[in-house]
Amino acid sequence: MTLFSRTPHRVGTIVPSPRVLLTAFLAIMRTLRNRRSAHQIAEMPDYLLSDLGLRRDDVHEALNRGWREDPTFQLAIKASRRRRSL
């Protein structure tokens, strides 16, 4: 005897597990939260951006990428590369 009854699935139908759905939802929420943070960074004056190792162009470029890409990750890479080149 099993706890869950088995229901027949149609051939070719893929039903994602709740864990996969939760992980996808959390990833989307994290990306949206980071996008909001990038918008706040874009509102900073230029002297604060330079303290972070960024230029205004870097912020606008990161924000103009696709909605699925995390702009804060792109900004961290740009700042890291700029620090290494100094």
N, CA and C of each residue as an Amber inpcrd file, in Angstrom:
protein
   258
   0.8430000  -1.1610000   0.0000000   0.0000000   0.0000000   0.0000000
   0.8980000   1.2370000   0.0000000   0.5350000   2.2370000  -0.7940000
   1.3120000   3.4670000  -0.8590000   0.5070000   4.6200000  -0.2660000
   1.2370000   5.6540000   0.0980000   0.5690000   6.8230000   0.6530000
  -0.1010000   7.6600000  -0.4290000   0.4710000   7.6450000  -1.6060000
  -0.0550000   8.4510000  -2.7030000  -0.5590000   7.5310000  -3.8010000
  -1.6860000   7.8670000  -4.3280000  -2.1900000   7.0710000  -5.4350000
  -1.5000000   7.5090000  -6.7060000  -1.2760000   6.5870000  -7.5750000
  -0.6210000   6.8940000  -8.8340000  -1.6680000   7.2730000  -9.8590000
  -1.4420000   8.4020000 -10.4630000  -2.3570000   8.8250000 -11.5110000
  -1.6360000   8.6730000 -12.8420000  -2.3250000   8.1700000 -13.8250000
  -1.6630000   7.9950000 -15.1150000  -1.3650000   9.3540000 -15.7500000
  -0.1730000   9.4690000 -16.3110000   0.2270000  10.6900000 -16.9980000
   0.1340000  10.4550000 -18.4930000  -0.1970000  11.5070000 -19.1890000
  -0.1990000  11.4010000 -20.6410000   1.2330000  11.2930000 -21.1210000
   1.4150000  10.6270000 -22.2010000   2.7450000  10.4710000 -22.7690000
   3.2420000  11.8320000 -23.2300000   4.4600000  12.1790000 -22.8570000
   5.0380000  13.4460000 -23.2650000   4.7660000  14.5840000 -22.3010000
   4.0030000  14.3630000 -21.2540000   3.7150000  15.4080000 -20.2820000
   4.7600000  15.3550000 -19.1800000   5.3730000  16.5000000 -18.9380000
   6.3780000  16.5800000 -17.8790000   5.7950000  17.4350000 -16.7590000
   5.7320000  16.8590000 -15.5770000   5.2000000  17.5700000 -14.4250000
   6.3770000  17.8810000 -13.5130000   6.7340000  19.1710000 -13.3730000
   7.8640000  19.5010000 -12.5090000   7.5200000  19.2650000 -11.0460000
   8.5310000  18.9060000 -10.2860000   8.3090000  18.6660000  -8.8630000
   8.1300000  20.0040000  -8.1440000   7.5230000  19.9800000  -6.9860000
   7.3540000  21.2210000  -6.2180000   8.6950000  21.8760000  -5.8750000
   9.7210000  21.0870000  -5.6620000  11.0450000  21.6440000  -5.3450000
  11.5900000  22.4460000  -6.5240000  11.3970000  21.9330000  -7.7420000
  11.8550000  22.6420000  -8.9330000  11.0830000  23.9500000  -9.0900000
   9.7850000  23.9090000  -8.8740000   8.9720000  25.1180000  -8.9640000
   9.3720000  26.1460000  -7.9100000   9.6360000  25.6920000  -6.6930000
  10.0570000  26.5930000  -5.6230000  11.4130000  27.2080000  -5.9420000
  12.3360000  26.4140000  -6.4290000  13.6570000  26.9240000  -6.7780000
  13.5650000  27.9620000  -7.8870000  12.7440000  27.7020000  -8.8930000
  12.5680000  28.6620000  -9.9870000  11.9360000  29.9500000  -9.4760000
  10.9390000  29.8360000  -8.6320000  10.2800000  31.0140000  -8.0650000
  11.2570000  31.8410000  -7.2460000  12.0690000  31.1930000  -6.4120000
  13.0390000  31.9180000  -5.5960000  14.1060000  32.5830000  -6.4550000
  14.5070000  31.9450000  -7.5430000  15.4900000  32.5450000  -8.4390000
  14.9280000  33.7870000  -9.1190000  13.6770000  33.7200000  -9.5310000
  13.0430000  34.8830000 -10.1530000  12.9170000  36.0180000  -9.1440000
  12.5320000  35.7220000  -7.9300000  12.4040000  36.7500000  -6.9020000
  13.7610000  37.3840000  -6.5840000  14.8280000  36.5630000  -6.5180000
  16.1660000  37.0870000  -6.2540000  16.6210000  38.0070000  -7.3870000
  16.3280000  37.6240000  -8.6240000  16.7030000  38.4530000  -9.7640000
  15.9520000  39.7800000  -9.7400000  14.6730000  39.7570000  -9.4180000
  13.9050000  40.9970000  -9.3340000  14.4080000  41.8960000  -8.2080000
  14.7660000  41.3080000  -7.0810000  15.2980000  42.0880000  -5.9620000
  16.6460000  42.7160000  -6.3410000  17.4870000  41.9500000  -7.0320000
  18.7800000  42.4780000  -7.4570000  18.6160000  43.5390000  -8.5370000
  17.6100000  43.3960000  -9.3880000  17.3450000  44.4090000 -10.4090000
  16.9160000  45.7210000  -9.7380000  16.1210000  45.6210000  -8.6830000
  15.7220000  46.8130000  -7.9350000  16.9440000  47.4770000  -7.3010000
  17.8660000  46.6740000  -6.7840000  19.0970000  47.2210000  -6.2110000
  19.9400000  47.9130000  -7.2720000  19.9860000  47.3470000  -8.4690000
  20.7450000  47.9670000  -9.5570000  20.1290000  49.3060000  -9.9490000
  18.8140000  49.4080000  -9.8930000  18.1650000  50.6940000 -10.1710000
  18.5390000  51.7220000  -9.1000000  18.6730000  51.2810000  -7.8550000
  19.1020000  52.1910000  -6.7980000  20.5500000  52.6240000  -7.0110000
  21.3850000  51.7140000  -7.4930000  22.7790000  52.0610000  -7.8030000
  22.8140000  53.0800000  -8.9350000  21.9160000  52.9480000  -9.9000000
  21.8780000  53.8800000 -11.0270000  21.5310000  55.2940000 -10.5820000
  20.8570000  55.4440000  -9.4590000  20.4870000  56.7600000  -8.9580000
  21.6100000  57.4370000  -8.1730000  22.7040000  56.7270000  -7.9150000
  23.8190000  57.2910000  -7.1540000  24.5620000  58.3250000  -7.9880000
  25.1650000  59.3090000  -7.3240000  25.9970000  60.2670000  -8.0570000
  27.2720000  59.5960000  -8.5860000  27.9000000  60.2470000  -9.5570000
  29.0640000  59.6630000 -10.2220000  30.2320000  59.4030000  -9.2700000
  30.4350000  60.2770000  -8.2810000  31.5760000  60.0730000  -7.3810000
  31.3850000  58.8230000  -6.5130000  30.1540000  58.4810000  -6.1840000
  29.9170000  57.2480000  -5.4230000  30.0700000  56.0200000  -6.3140000
  29.6460000  56.1520000  -7.5560000  29.8400000  55.0360000  -8.4890000
  31.3240000  54.7580000  -8.6910000  32.1310000  55.8120000  -8.7850000
  33.5690000  55.5950000  -8.9640000  34.1880000  54.9670000  -7.7160000
  33.6410000  55.2620000  -6.5400000  34.1080000  54.5950000  -5.3210000
  33.8370000  53.0920000  -5.3770000  32.7720000  52.7220000  -6.0440000
  32.4400000  51.3000000  -6.2030000  33.2220000  50.6560000  -7.3420000
  33.8860000  51.4770000  -8.1420000  34.6240000  50.9510000  -9.2870000
  33.7580000  50.8200000 -10.5180000  32.7000000  51.6250000 -10.5930000
  31.7600000  51.5450000 -11.7130000  31.6410000  52.8970000 -12.4010000
  31.1580000  52.8550000 -13.6120000  30.7880000  54.0660000 -14.3430000
  29.2950000  53.9870000 -14.6210000  28.7240000  55.1190000 -14.9200000
  27.2930000  55.1660000 -15.1950000  26.9390000  54.2830000 -16.4020000
  27.8170000  54.2440000 -17.3840000  27.5870000  53.3900000 -18.5570000
  27.4960000  51.9120000 -18.1710000  28.3080000  51.5020000 -17.2010000
  28.2770000  50.1070000 -16.7570000  26.9090000  49.7530000 -16.1790000
  26.3670000  50.6610000 -15.4020000  25.0720000  50.4130000 -14.7640000
  23.9630000  50.3380000 -15.8120000  23.9740000  51.2810000 -16.7530000
  22.9350000  51.2820000 -17.7870000  23.0460000  50.0480000 -18.6830000
  24.2770000  49.6390000 -18.9720000  24.4710000  48.4380000 -19.7890000
  23.9530000  47.1910000 -19.0760000  24.2110000  47.0930000 -17.7860000
  23.7420000  45.9350000 -17.0130000  22.2180000  45.9150000 -16.9270000
  21.6060000  47.0870000 -16.8010000  20.1530000  47.1420000 -16.7010000
  19.4570000  46.9010000 -18.0430000  20.1420000  47.1500000 -19.1370000
  19.5270000  46.9660000 -20.4510000  19.6660000  45.5490000 -20.9900000
  20.2600000  44.6650000 -20.2330000  20.3160000  43.2610000 -20.6420000
  18.9430000  42.6300000 -20.4360000  18.8110000  41.3750000 -20.7580000
  17.5280000  40.6850000 -20.6320000  17.0380000  40.6520000 -19.1910000
  15.7420000  40.4930000 -19.0410000  15.1410000  40.5100000 -17.6990000
  15.5510000  39.3070000 -16.8720000  16.0170000  38.2420000 -17.5300000
  16.4130000  37.0430000 -16.7950000  17.8370000  37.1170000 -16.2680000
  18.6110000  38.0980000 -16.7160000  19.9920000  38.2190000 -16.2630000
  20.0620000  39.1310000 -15.0470000  20.9210000  38.7620000 -14.1200000
  21.0710000  39.5140000 -12.8720000  22.0330000  40.6720000 -13.1040000
  21.5530000  41.9180000 -13.0460000  22.4410000  43.0530000 -13.3230000
  23.5060000  43.2560000 -12.2430000  23.2270000  42.8790000 -11.0020000
  24.2310000  43.0780000  -9.9530000  25.4260000  42.1570000 -10.1600000
  25.1990000  40.9880000 -10.7300000  26.3020000  40.0830000 -11.0490000
  27.1850000  40.7080000 -12.1180000  26.5710000  41.2830000 -13.1470000
  27.3280000  41.9450000 -14.2100000  28.1120000  43.1330000 -13.6510000
  27.5130000  43.8820000 -12.7410000  28.1950000  45.0290000 -12.1480000
  29.3790000  44.5870000 -11.2900000  29.2240000  43.4950000 -10.5790000
  30.3220000  42.9820000  -9.7610000  31.4970000  42.5470000 -10.6390000
  31.2130000  41.9370000 -11.7670000  32.2740000  41.5200000 -12.6860000
  33.0030000  42.7420000 -13.2440000  32.2450000  43.7570000 -13.6680000
  32.8540000  44.9790000 -14.2160000  33.7400000  45.6580000 -13.1720000
  33.2520000  45.7920000 -11.9440000  34.0310000  46.4460000 -10.8890000
  35.2940000  45.6440000 -10.5750000  35.1720000  44.3330000 -10.5640000
  36.3250000  43.4800000 -10.2880000  37.3780000  43.6200000 -11.3850000
  36.9750000  43.6160000 -12.6250000  37.9210000  43.7810000 -13.7360000
  38.5910000  45.1500000 -13.6830000  37.8300000  46.1650000 -13.3440000
  38.4010000  47.5120000 -13.2770000  39.4160000  47.6180000 -12.1300000
  39.1480000  46.9580000 -11.0010000  40.1060000  46.9820000  -9.8830000
  41.3940000  46.2630000 -10.2520000  41.2880000  45.1630000 -10.9900000
  42.4780000  44.4170000 -11.3930000  43.3480000  45.1930000 -12.3550000
  42.7300000  46.0180000 -13.1890000  43.5020000  46.7520000 -14.1930000
  44.2140000  47.9680000 -13.6030000  43.8530000  48.3770000 -12.3930000
  44.5060000  49.5320000 -11.7720000  45.7990000  49.1570000 -11.1980000
